[in-house]
Every structure is written in structure tokens, then in C-alpha cells.
Amino acid sequence: METPTGNTEDARRNRRKDVIKDFALIIALIVACIIGIGMGLGLKEVSGWTKDDKRKIFYLKFPGQLLLNMLKLLILPLVVSSLITATATLDKKASGRLGLGAIIYYMTTTLIAVIIGIVLVLSIHPGDPEDLNKLTRSGSSKNTKPLDALLDLIRNCFPDNLVTMCFEREITEVDQHRVIKTVNETVVANYTVDDPKLVAGSGMNVLGIVVISLALGCVINHLKEAGKPLLMFFESLNEAIMILIKLVIWYSPIGIMFLLAAKFVETDDIGEIASRLGMYMLTVLAGLAIHAVIVLPLIYFIATRKNPGSFFVGMLKALCTAFGTASSSATLPVTMECLTDNNGVDERVVRFVAPIGATINMDGTALYEAVASIFIAQINGITLSVANVIVVSLTATAAAIGAAGVPQAGLVTMVIVLTAVDLPTEDVTLILAIDWFLDRFRTAVNVWGDSIGAGTLNHIFRNMFASLDHRLVEQEIDVGEDSSSSADRKNEKSGKVGNGTPNLGYEPDNATKDDTRL
């Protein structure tokens, strides 16, 4: 039989092993990022690779594509199982409070990020009309109406097919054609007609999956005992997915290294880009740094009175993965693993908050959209009024919520912000050359904001969860007592005593005395 001291020593030894493994993985991820950047620059500058070497780059991306595929594969079962188990196991009042707290946190931090970006871009003024001729356009932009985007957002919350929502979304596409009416060869009308239609856009409808999962979880919670088998299934699925995540994480340094290397090879002369867009890059990075290093840690410290530095160390794996993949959705499995295992956040909070945060909480994206929109106004010599700046801030906040957690999704939603204040949407192509680089930093900020939110809400609602746990323990005790007393009553009726032995009309102790006298 093992002694308590032996058990304690084994636990400490296992804990030390886990700490060493985590530290080794963090070092591997950081080294992988550095090697990936160095490899890309080396292949570009020394070996002479260019973005036209499509086949070489295609092969170079292969290990990174494997990582993205594995992470994306786990998103669907992870989001579904996490949200369903979270809402099904939480008390209705508790889930309502936690949901309200999460929404307040998301809206507050996103609005703060937008304000920081606007203040910086108006103060630094990185856009000069003379620089417009120096900038080169790359790619193309697509006109998007704010109302269409809002309706698409709401429409995708209620998908019409459970299968197709796993790989496509409904988006509004507008075809424009010219109408010319003539009478006796005289033009009497000449106008443009918009013909909006719904088309299937590629990409998982994460927002619809979140809404359906929350609804199903609430129904299972309402069913109580009848919903237990379904709840146990999703709980088992969640545990299995978390084990798979731990295995994938150990491959992530290799994938991230090759993803970064391929991106640097594909990029044009980085020095030239920096000279053209240097002040714009500086403004965005400064805003992201202020939000990530000052605002978010300050919120965490004020709410919890805990050291945000140790919390940051616990999230390093997720932040490195976010930087390498440039996708908060692909990073979600790693984020949840870091929150529960490294920072001790309650699993119920992580399962509820993290998937929703990865879908709608985009602090870095909102800040970037605000800065980019005003930058485009500045290089066009357009002075925005106070009302226009307010519109930019509110639209950037709303657009960030609708941004999918995939690489460069902010570019699509930024068109909405530009349209809202009548700025030229085609000028989005001016910043595409450097967007892939900034995308990695803003994705890391998005994941950091989600993590701080989970840690903060975990501390705020700790007493509520403690009371829930206490209530569950009392219910289990009551159920145990009721079942034992009912068993005793059944035994009495069947001629058995409480321990299941036949009732012979006298107590066992008395029987022993009588036997002794005999």
C-alpha cells in the first residue's frame, strides 16, 4: 500500500516532468520561428529563390500545410464538444452570467483597441499623399456593402444545413450591370442596377457552429437525466480531442518553421517594402504592442491581482503557434490546452469562452482595420470628420466580430469599414504587400486577448463555480443517502438487514451471545 508521502512525491515528480516538457516545447517553438525566418531569408538572398519559383515554394510549404491541416481538422469536433459540454454542465444562471461577462469583456477590449489605433494613426500620421505614387498595388479588392455584410453575419448564425456549414458559408455577391433605355434612339435613362445573390463561400462557418452548439448544449441541460447519454458522448469526445491536440502540438515547431520560411521567400524585397510602408507598419505594431503589453495585462491584474507575466509564460505555446499559423481558429486547440494545463483555468470556463473568443473577439484585427482605414484616407488627402472617425471606430469593432479566424480575414472586413466612410476600397491593395507580416502579430494579439478574457472571467466567477461544485457534492450525498435508505427499506420487506444478510428475528450480536451460551 502506497503512503501519502509516496503519492505526494510522485505527483511532484510528474509535475516537474510536465514543466520541463512545456519549457522544452516553448524553446522549440521560439527557435523554430527564428530558424524559419532565417531559412526564408537565406533561400531568398543566398540561394536566389524568388516568388516565381512556385514548385520549390510548393514543396517548402508541405510540412507547414500538414500542421495547418491537423489543427483545422480538430477545430470542428473541439468547438462542438467544448461548447456543448460547457453549456450542458453549467447552471442556467451561471451560463447566463458567464456569457454576459464574456460579451462585455469582448466589446470593451475591442473598442479600446480601436481607440488606441485611431489615436496613434492620427498622431503619427503615417500617410502622406505624396507617398501614393510610391506604393504599388497587389491583388484585387471586392466591393462589399456594410448592410450586406451585417445580414451575412446574421444569416450565417442560422445555417440551413449541418453538413455544408462545416466547409462553406453564405455570402452576398453583387453583380452590377448597366441599363440604358432609349426612345426613338434617344437615351432617356442610363443607370446601374445591383443584382445581389447568395453564393457559397469557402471556409468553415464557425459562427453557425458556435450558435448551434450553444443551442444544443442548452437543450441537453434542460433535459437533465434524459440528456445524460448525449452529454457523456460529447464529454468523451472532448477528452479524446484534447489528447490528439497534445500530440499535434509536438509537431508544431516543424510546421511553423517551414510556414515562415515559405512566406519570406514569397515576399518581395522586404527592405523596399519597409521603406514604402515603414511608418504604417510602425503605427500598427505600436498599437498592437500597447494593447498587448499594457492594456490587456493591466485588465488582468486589476481583475485578479495576479502576475500577468506568469500567465503570459503559460500561454507562450499558443502565442507562438498563432504567430506561425496566422489563424486564431487553428490556434484554438493549443489555446485551450495552455489555459487548462498551464494556467489552471477552470475547464468549464475554457470550453465556454475560448471557442466564442476565437470566433468574435478580434482585438488586433479591429485595431489594424481602424489604422489601415485612416491611413488610406491620409494617403488620398482626405480629412475625416469627427463623425467619420466615430463611424470608423464602431464599424471596425463590428467588422472584427464578423471576421473569420483565418489568415488575412481582416482584409475582407476592412472593405466594410472603408465603404462606411466612402473611402476608395481599391486602395486596400496598397497594403497587401505587408499584410501577411502584420497578420501574424495581430493574430497573436487576438489569441492573447482571448486568453486574458478566460483568465479574468475565471477569477471573477470563481465563487459562483465554487458554490456550484458545493451544491453538486451535496446533491450527490443526498442521492447516496436516499439510495441507501431505500435499499434498507427494500431489505426489510424482503427479510434482509442492512448488510444484505437474512433477518432471522434477532440481531447478529445477540445471535453470537446465544451461540456462546449453547
Long-range contacts (C-beta under 8 A, 24 or more apart in sequence): 18-341, 22-317, 22-342, 25-249, 25-250, 25-253, 25-317, 26-313, 26-316, 26-317, 26-320, 28-253, 29-252, 29-253, 29-256, 29-316, 29-317, 29-320, 29-321, 29-324, 30-316, 30-320, 31-253, 32-252, 32-253, 32-254, 32-256, 32-257, 32-320, 32-324, 33-256, 33-257, 33-260, 33-320, 33-323, 33-324, 35-257, 36-256, 36-257, 36-258, 36-259, 36-260, 36-261, 36-264, 36-324, 37-260, 37-261, 37-264, 39-257, 39-260, 39-261, 39-264, 40-260, 40-261, 40-262, 40-263, 40-264, 40-265, 41-264, 43-261, 43-264, 43-265, 44-264, 44-265, 49-265, 50-265, 51-265, 51-266, 51-267, 51-268, 53-265, 56-265, 57-262, 57-265, 57-266, 60-258, 60-261, 60-262, 60-265, 61-258, 61-259, 61-262, 62-258, 63-254, 63-255, 63-257, 63-258, 64-255, 64-256, 64-257, 64-258, 64-259, 64-262, 64-324, 65-255, 66-251, 66-255, 67-248, 67-251, 67-252, 67-254, 67-255, 67-256, 67-259, 67-325, 68-255, 68-259, 68-325, 68-327, 68-330, 70-248, 70-251, 71-248, 71-325, 71-327, 71-330, 71-331, 71-333, 71-334, 72-204, 72-329, 72-330, 74-241, 74-244, 74-245, 74-248, 74-333, 75-204, 75-206, 75-329, 75-330, 75-332, 75-333, 76-166, 76-204, 76-209, 77-237, 77-241, 78-238, 78-241, 78-245, 78-332, 78-333, 78-336, 78-355, 79-206, 79-209, 79-210, 79-213, 79-332, 79-355, 80-209, 80-213, 80-234, 80-237, 81-234, 81-235, 81-237, 81-238, 81-241, 82-238, 82-336, 82-350, 82-351, 82-352, 82-354, 82-355, 83-210, 83-213, 83-214, 83-217, 83-351, 83-352, 83-355, 83-356, 84-213, 84-216, 84-217, 84-220, 84-231, 84-234, 85-217, 85-231, 85-234, 85-235, 85-238, 85-351, 86-217, 86-348, 86-351, 86-352, 87-213, 87-214, 87-217, 87-218, 87-220, 87-221, 87-352, 88-217, 88-218, 88-220, 88-221, 88-227, 88-231, 88-234, 89-221, 89-231, 89-348, 90-221, 90-348, 90-352, 90-468, 91-468, 92-218, 92-221, 94-461, 94-464, 94-465, 94-468, 95-218, 95-221, 95-352, 97-461, 97-464, 98-349, 98-352, 98-353, 98-457, 98-461, 99-352, 101-457, 101-460, 101-461, 102-352, 102-353, 102-356, 102-357, 102-453, 102-457, 105-453, 105-456, 105-457, 106-357, 106-360, 106-361, 106-401, 106-453, 107-397, 109-295, 109-296, 109-299, 109-361, 109-363, 109-449, 109-452, 109-453, 110-361, 110-362, 110-363, 110-366, 110-397, 110-400, 110-401, 111-393, 111-397, 112-291, 112-295, 112-363, 113-287, 113-291, 113-295, 113-363, 113-364, 113-366, 113-367, 113-445, 113-449, 114-366, 114-367, 114-369, 114-370, 114-392, 114-393, 114-396, 114-397, 115-393, 116-287, 116-290, 116-291, 116-295, 116-367, 117-283, 117-284, 117-287, 117-366, 117-367, 117-368, 117-370, 117-371, 117-396, 118-370, 118-371, 118-374, 118-389, 118-392, 118-393, 120-283, 120-286, 120-287, 120-290, 120-371, 121-283, 121-287, 121-370, 121-371, 121-374, 121-375, 121-378, 122-374, 122-389, 124-279, 124-282, 124-283, 124-286, 125-378, 126-279, 126-280, 126-282, 126-283, 126-375, 126-378, 127-280, 127-374, 127-375, 127-376, 127-377, 127-378, 127-379, 128-378, 128-379, 129-378, 129-379, 129-380, 129-381, 131-276, 131-379, 132-379, 132-380, 132-430, 134-276, 135-276, 135-277, 135-379, 135-430, 136-276, 136-430, 136-433, 137-426, 137-429, 137-430, 137-432, 138-429, 138-432, 138-433, 139-429, 139-432, 140-429, 141-415, 141-425, 141-426, 141-427, 141-428, 141-429, 142-412, 142-415, 142-425, 143-174, 143-415, 143-419, 143-425, 144-412, 144-415, 144-416, 144-419, 144-425, 145-172, 145-174, 145-419, 146-395, 146-416, 146-419, 146-420, 148-172, 148-174, 148-196, 149-399, 149-402, 149-413, 149-416, 150-398, 150-402, 152-402, 153-207, 153-401, 153-402, 156-205, 156-207, 156-208, 157-207, 157-208, 157-211, 158-208, 158-211, 159-205, 159-208, 159-212, 162-212, 164-200, 165-204, 165-205, 165-208, 165-209, 165-212, 166-204, 166-205, 166-209, 167-202, 167-203, 167-204, 168-200, 168-201, 168-202, 168-203, 168-204, 168-205, 169-200, 169-201, 169-203, 169-204, 169-205, 169-208, 169-404, 170-198, 170-199, 170-200, 170-201, 170-205, 171-198, 171-199, 171-200, 171-201, 172-196, 172-197, 172-198, 172-199, 173-197, 173-198, 173-199, 203-404, 203-406, 204-329, 204-404, 206-329, 206-358, 206-359, 206-404, 206-405, 207-359, 207-360, 207-402, 210-355, 210-356, 210-359, 213-355, 238-351, 241-333, 242-333, 242-336, 242-337, 245-333, 245-334, 245-336, 245-337, 246-337, 248-333, 249-317, 249-321, 249-333, 249-334, 249-337, 252-317, 252-321, 252-324, 252-334, 255-324, 256-320, 256-321, 256-323, 256-324, 256-325, 259-324, 259-325, 260-324, 263-436, 267-433, 267-436, 267-437, 268-433, 273-433, 273-434, 274-434, 277-431, 277-433, 277-434, 280-371, 280-372, 280-375, 280-431, 280-434, 281-434, 281-437, 281-438, 283-371, 283-375, 284-367, 284-368, 284-371, 284-372, 284-438, 284-441, 284-442, 285-438, 285-441, 287-367, 287-371, 288-364, 288-367, 288-368, 288-441, 288-442, 288-445, 291-363, 291-364, 291-367, 291-445, 291-449, 292-364, 292-444, 292-445, 292-448, 292-449, 296-363, 296-448, 296-449, 296-452, 297-452, 299-452, 299-456, 300-452, 300-455, 300-456, 303-456, 303-459, 303-460, 304-455, 304-456, 304-459, 306-459, 308-452, 311-343, 311-451, 311-452, 311-455, 312-448, 313-342, 314-338, 314-339, 314-342, 314-343, 315-339, 315-342, 315-343, 315-447, 315-448, 315-451, 317-342, 318-447, 318-451, 319-444, 319-447, 319-448, 322-440, 322-443, 322-444, 322-446, 322-447, 323-440, 323-441, 323-443, 323-444, 324-440, 325-407, 325-443, 326-407, 326-408, 326-436, 326-439, 326-440, 326-443, 327-405, 327-406, 327-407, 327-443, 328-358, 328-362, 328-405, 328-443, 328-446, 328-447, 328-450, 329-358, 329-359, 329-404, 329-405, 329-406, 330-405, 330-406, 331-358, 331-443, 331-447, 332-358, 332-405, 335-447, 335-450, 335-451, 338-451, 339-451, 339-454, 339-455, 343-451, 343-455, 345-454, 345-455, 345-458, 346-458, 346-462, 346-465, 348-465, 349-454, 349-457, 349-458, 349-461, 349-465, 350-454, 353-450, 353-453, 353-454, 353-457, 354-450, 354-454, 357-449, 357-450, 357-453, 357-454, 358-405, 358-446, 358-447, 358-450, 359-405, 360-401, 361-401, 361-446, 361-449, 361-450, 361-453, 362-400, 362-401, 362-403, 362-405, 362-410, 362-446, 363-400, 363-445, 363-446, 363-449, 364-441, 364-442, 364-443, 364-444, 364-445, 364-446, 364-449, 365-400, 365-403, 365-409, 365-410, 365-413, 365-442, 365-446, 366-396, 366-397, 366-399, 366-400, 367-396, 367-442, 367-445, 368-410, 368-414, 368-438, 368-442, 369-396, 369-399, 369-400, 369-410, 369-413, 369-414, 369-417, 370-396, 370-417, 372-414, 372-428, 372-431, 373-414, 373-417, 373-418, 373-421, 373-423, 375-431, 376-418, 376-423, 376-424, 376-427, 376-428, 376-430, 376-431, 377-421, 377-423, 379-427, 379-430, 380-423, 380-424, 380-427, 382-423, 384-421, 388-421, 391-420, 391-421, 392-417, 392-420, 392-421, 395-420, 395-421, 405-446, 407-436, 407-439, 407-443, 408-435, 408-436, 408-439, 410-435, 410-439, 410-442, 411-435
